[in-house]
Amino acid sequence: MEFPFIEREDREVAAALAGEEQREAEGLELIPSENYISRAVKEAMASSLTNKYAEGYPGRRYYGGQEFTDAVETLAIERAKKLFGAAYANVQPLGGANANIATYFALLEPGDTVLGMELSHGGHLTHGHPVTYLTKIFNFVRYGMKDVETGEIDYEDMLRVAKETKPKIVLAGFSAYPRELDYEKFVAIAREVGALAVMDVAHIAGLIAGKAAKNPFDYGFDIMTTTTHKTLRGPRGGMILTRESAEIAKKIDKAIFPGLQGGPHMHQIAAKAVAFGEALRTSFAAYAKQIILNTKAMEGVFAKQGARLITGGSDNHLILLDAETSFCISGGEAEMLLDRAGITLNKNVIPGDTRPAMDPSGIRLGTPALTTRGFREAESARVAELMIDVLTKRDDAVVACAHEEVRALAAAHPIPESFS
Ligand SMILES: *Cc1c(COP(=O)(O)O)cnc(C)c1O
């Protein structure tokens, strides 16, 4: 029994929790923003630190009794700095969205401009989607890919827009872009117009920490914002890293508290400290490398099938696939069909999508969670084959047969409790 107390005292919640445990154990998770945490991270999240108010920062709190909150937050900060080569870290953001919002408020005045990635080319909601309140306060302008088939960013156009609109922030980073960026060019454009260079590494933080992807700080980026629960494999939460400027770091601290948030979630911060400790081990670098090898293995199977991959392939942990062109099926239908086979991924808009946002043309998939389960290239390739089978044949028998193999693959690779 995973939840003995809840089981005894609250059967309804216990049933939902047990259901989710089973769903995760028996299915294959291909949503590239999801992962499995260790038992150690889970223990920290369930600790008594959730009881404690700790408004402020280590050594500068509003309430008493901070001996242990200061200890865990300091550990989280020091480990984060070491992982990413940052001079400053704020580990209090409740999520990636909060990290971005606080960064805008720290560095901008209302009406100021942010130059960010075209949302349909992979940018995130918090990079200025019209449905967010951010667009009522700040002005978002866009750059995009020059060539969707290779993923190359249109740096010339980016420079032109930057010169024209004088952004205060040049923002890189994405939720659905499978390629590495030319960080030198981003930083050069930011410097040319006097903007700060900010990279939202929410998706690829684990790849950077594991040195399987380039570190934007090595190229002069000023700030990185991130989640801690995607490839970084920590608790749900966010973080803001500053490369070297004490002045920027101070503004960011003030923007998080008291500007945006109340009491920090100290149990989550303790869990971040544990996860960062795990990411500092050499085994994490091997994990990060394997994520990319597994993505390449899947890419190879899709390419052989003649499927259309946006940007032609992937350098990281995710693949964006044009399901409409590749398999004559909408992204929404593909998502539902694969769900029936125990394979979870998400529908996604693709650049120039002609279908509605609620049922776009693409699907987005990635390997961080499978890799945590110990999948290697052969098993990853097999998952891609099963996906192709389901998406091309679609009848109940094929779906049932694929589901059976998915269950067997999942059973052969149980979710690990620790990663050492
Ligand atoms: C996931 C993501 C976020 C938001 O993180 P939440 O924790 O869901 O708020 C922000 N930016 C990018 C690029 C992301 O992929």
PDBQT file of the ligand as one rigid body, heavy atoms in Angstrom, charges set to zero:
ROOT
HETATM    1  C1  LIG A 501       6.786  24.240 -19.118  1.00  0.00    +0.000 C 
HETATM    2  C2  LIG A 501       7.274  25.582 -19.522  1.00  0.00    +0.000 A 
HETATM    3  C3  LIG A 501       7.035  26.722 -18.736  1.00  0.00    +0.000 A 
HETATM    4  C4  LIG A 501       6.049  26.745 -17.607  1.00  0.00    +0.000 C 
HETATM    5  O1  LIG A 501       6.272  25.970 -16.528  1.00  0.00    +0.000 OA
HETATM    6  P1  LIG A 501       5.120  25.690 -15.453  1.00  0.00    +0.000 P 
HETATM    7  O2  LIG A 501       5.862  25.067 -14.332  1.00  0.00    +0.000 OA
HETATM    8  O3  LIG A 501       4.111  24.835 -16.096  1.00  0.00    +0.000 OA
HETATM    9  O4  LIG A 501       4.561  27.023 -15.058  1.00  0.00    +0.000 OA
HETATM   10  C5  LIG A 501       7.634  27.917 -19.119  1.00  0.00    +0.000 A 
HETATM   11  N1  LIG A 501       8.411  27.990 -20.206  1.00  0.00    +0.000 NA
HETATM   12  C6  LIG A 501       8.635  26.937 -21.004  1.00  0.00    +0.000 A 
HETATM   13  C7  LIG A 501       9.522  27.084 -22.197  1.00  0.00    +0.000 C 
HETATM   14  C8  LIG A 501       8.075  25.702 -20.696  1.00  0.00    +0.000 A 
HETATM   15  O5  LIG A 501       8.273  24.667 -21.508  1.00  0.00    +0.000 OA
ENDROOT
TORSDOF 0
